[in-house]
């Protein structure tokens, strides 16, 4: 049975919006306050040095799941699942909540996020989220590990760094994947995924803050590794440093244009740094 913690935070009309990593659609971002600006600046400042300095300052590391750890939909194309989400919305007579760009989006979370924002109290939101969770659980069996991810996770754990997963995917999908790779001991119980409150999907920092609170982690010694602008914005809002992972030039360009200072195309350099080879 998939466990989904409940929440009660909803997007308000005056909530700031940011463009997503893969399309020009907009997604909600937590409102900025003086305190959040200070923590944002602190996390951003830590990224101005070298990669080695960034890694050395990390006592706690928050991994996004789909991207830095694996390609969840490698065997079940995400674009096909996204299309099914749109078709399902059309069948429910709610297709008009989507923009043309959202209808064409290859991200399976796009339609779900929009429905959650448009109809936050609808039973259809829970049904659509459950359908996506089922797709993610099926995808685990054919997911491809990101190159160097497994040895990096083991090495970071071996040197005493505490790790967590903070993802917009189902926590159960992440849990099953890492169990299959023999990595449960590196993360459990700190796996924080999508809740029934879709307003708390990244770029909202909710799952990052949950992880840090549970681990007793200070933002100043925490690093987030992600491959999307939503990860970057969530890290900024939580006051933690951000390291972008981009497996191709387009992703790197998008992350850098959004303000990421440190972006890598391979996880191997981190292993070299941890082992004193960097």
C-alpha positions in Angstrom: 0.0 0.0 0.0 1.4 3.4 -1.0 1.6 5.8 1.9 0.7 9.4 1.1 1.0 12.0 3.9 -1.7 14.6 3.8 -1.2 18.4 3.7 -3.3 21.5 3.7 -1.2 24.0 1.8 -2.8 25.4 -1.3 -1.7 27.7 -4.1 -3.1 31.2 -3.6 -3.8 33.6 -6.6 -0.8 35.8 -5.7 1.7 33.0 -5.6 4.8 33.6 -7.7 5.3 31.5 -10.8 8.4 30.1 -12.4 9.0 28.5 -15.8 9.5 24.7 -15.7 12.7 22.9 -16.9 11.2 21.2 -19.9 8.5 23.6 -21.1 7.3 27.2 -20.8 4.5 26.1 -18.5 4.4 27.8 -15.1 4.6 26.2 -11.7 3.9 27.6 -8.2 6.8 28.9 -6.0 6.6 29.8 -2.4 6.2 33.5 -1.7 9.4 35.3 -0.9 9.9 36.9 2.5 12.9 38.7 4.0 13.9 35.5 5.8 13.6 33.4 2.6 15.7 36.0 0.7 18.5 35.7 3.4 18.5 31.9 3.3 18.4 32.0 -0.5 21.4 34.2 -0.7 23.3 32.0 1.8 22.8 28.9 -0.3 23.7 30.8 -3.5 26.9 32.1 -2.0 28.2 28.7 -1.2 28.1 27.8 -4.9 30.5 30.6 -5.9 33.6 28.6 -5.0 34.9 25.4 -6.6 33.1 22.1 -6.8 35.5 20.6 -4.3 34.6 23.4 -1.8 30.9 22.8 -2.4 31.3 19.1 -1.7 33.5 19.6 1.3 30.8 21.8 3.0 28.0 19.2 2.6 27.2 17.2 5.7 23.8 16.3 4.4 22.9 15.7 0.8 19.4 15.8 -0.7 19.0 13.9 -4.0 16.3 14.3 -6.5 15.3 10.8 -7.6 14.5 10.8 -11.4 17.6 12.1 -13.0 20.5 12.1 -10.5 19.8 8.6 -9.2 18.1 6.9 -12.2 16.1 7.5 -15.3 12.8 6.2 -14.0 11.0 6.2 -17.3 13.8 4.8 -19.4 11.8 1.7 -20.3 8.4 3.3 -20.2 8.7 6.7 -22.0 7.5 9.6 -19.8 6.0 11.2 -22.9 3.5 8.3 -23.3 2.5 8.5 -19.7 2.0 12.3 -19.9 -0.2 11.8 -23.0 -2.3 9.2 -21.0 -2.7 11.8 -18.2 -4.1 14.3 -20.7 -6.4 11.8 -22.4 -7.7 10.8 -19.0 -8.4 14.4 -18.1 -10.2 14.8 -21.5 -12.4 11.8 -20.7 -13.4 13.4 -17.4 -14.4 16.6 -19.2 -11.6 18.6 -17.6 -9.2 18.9 -20.5 -9.9 22.6 -20.7 -7.9 23.2 -17.5 -4.7 22.6 -19.5 -3.0 25.1 -21.8 -1.8 24.0 -25.2 1.7 23.9 -23.9 0.7 21.7 -20.9 -1.2 19.3 -23.3 2.1 18.9 -25.2 4.3 18.6 -22.2 6.3 15.3 -21.9 6.5 15.7 -18.1 3.9 13.3 -16.4 3.6 15.8 -13.6 2.4 18.7 -15.8 -1.3 17.7 -16.0 -1.3 16.5 -12.4 0.1 19.8 -11.2 -2.4 21.8 -13.2 -5.4 19.8 -12.0 -4.2 20.1 -8.4 -4.0 23.8 -8.8 -7.3 24.2 -10.6 -9.3 21.7 -8.5 -7.4 21.2 -5.2 -10.4 19.7 -3.4 -11.6 17.4 -6.2 -11.6 13.6 -5.7 -10.3 13.5 -9.3 -6.9 14.9 -8.1 -6.4 11.9 -5.8 -7.5 9.5 -8.6 -5.1 11.1 -11.1 -2.3 11.0 -8.6 -2.9 7.3 -7.8 -2.8 6.6 -11.6 0.6 8.3 -11.9 1.9 6.4 -8.8 0.9 3.1 -10.5 2.8 4.1 -13.6 5.8 5.0 -11.6 5.8 1.7 -9.7 5.6 -0.2 -12.9 8.5 1.9 -14.3 10.8 0.9 -11.4 11.5 -2.5 -13.0 12.9 -0.9 -16.2 14.6 2.2 -14.7 18.2 2.8 -15.7 20.7 3.7 -13.0 22.4 7.0 -13.6 26.1 6.4 -14.4 28.2 6.6 -11.2 25.2 7.1 -9.0 25.4 3.9 -7.1 29.1 4.2 -6.2 28.7 7.9 -5.4 25.9 7.1 -2.9 27.9 4.3 -1.3 31.0 6.5 -1.1 29.3 9.5 0.4 27.6 7.3 3.0 30.9 5.6 3.8 32.6 9.0 4.6 29.8 9.8 7.0 27.5 12.1 5.0 23.8 11.6 5.6 21.6 11.3 2.5 18.0 11.8 1.7 15.8 11.6 -1.4 13.5 14.6 -2.0 11.4 14.0 -5.1 8.1 14.8 -6.8 7.8 11.1 -7.7 6.1 8.6 -5.4 8.2 7.9 -2.4 7.3 4.2 -2.7 8.7 4.1 -6.3 12.0 5.6 -5.0 12.0 3.2 -2.0 11.5 0.2 -4.3 14.2 1.3 -6.7 16.9 1.8 -4.1 16.0 -1.5 -2.4 16.5 -3.2 -5.7 20.0 -1.6 -6.0 20.9 -2.5 -2.5 21.0 1.1 -1.4 18.3 1.2 1.2 20.8 1.5 4.1 22.2 4.7 2.5 18.8 6.5 2.6 16.2 5.0 4.8 14.1 6.3 6.4 14.7 9.6 4.7 12.8 9.3 1.5 10.3 12.2 0.9 8.1 12.1 -2.2 4.9 13.4 -3.6 2.0 14.0 -1.1 -1.7 14.3 -1.7 -1.3 18.0 -1.5 0.0 18.9 -5.0 0.8 22.5 -4.0 3.7 21.0 -2.1 5.4 19.6 -5.2 8.8 21.2 -5.9 9.5 24.1 -6.5 7.8 24.4 -3.1 10.6 23.4 -0.6 8.3 21.3 1.5 10.0 17.9 1.0 13.4 19.5 1.4 12.4 21.0 4.7 10.9 17.7 5.8 14.1 15.9 5.1 16.3 18.5 6.9 14.0 18.6 9.9 14.0 14.8 10.2 17.8 14.6 9.9 18.5 17.6 12.1 20.3 19.2 9.2 21.2 22.9 9.0 20.6 24.5 5.6 24.2 25.9 5.7 25.6 22.4 5.6 23.1 20.8 3.2 23.4 20.3 -0.5 20.6 19.5 -3.0 21.5 17.6 -6.3 18.8 18.0 -9.0 18.3 18.1 -12.7 15.4 20.6 -13.0 14.7 24.2 -12.4 12.1 23.1 -9.9 14.9 21.5 -7.8 16.9 24.7 -8.1 14.1 26.9 -6.9 13.2 24.6 -4.0 16.8 24.6 -2.9 16.9 28.4 -3.0 13.7 28.6 -1.0 15.1 26.2 1.6 18.4 28.0 1.8 20.5 25.1 0.8 23.3 25.0 -1.9 22.4 23.5 -5.3 24.4 21.3 -7.6 22.8 20.8 -11.0 23.1 17.4 -12.8 22.7 17.7 -16.6 23.1 14.6 -18.7 23.1 16.7 -21.9 23.8 20.3 -23.1 20.1 21.3 -23.2 19.5 20.6 -19.6 22.7 22.4 -18.6 21.7 25.4 -20.6 18.3 25.5 -18.9 19.7 25.2 -15.4 22.4 27.8 -16.0 19.9 30.3 -17.5 17.8 29.8 -14.4 20.7 30.8 -12.2 22.5 27.5 -11.3 26.2 28.3 -10.7 27.5 24.7 -10.4 26.3 22.2 -13.0 28.0 18.8 -13.8 27.4 16.4 -16.6 28.8 13.4 -14.7 28.7 12.3 -11.1 32.2 10.9 -11.3 34.1 14.1 -10.3 32.3 14.0 -6.9 33.6 10.5 -6.3 37.1 11.7 -7.1 36.8 14.6 -4.7 35.5 12.3 -1.9 38.3 9.9 -2.4 40.9 12.6 -2.6 41.6 12.3 -6.3 39.9 15.5 -7.3 
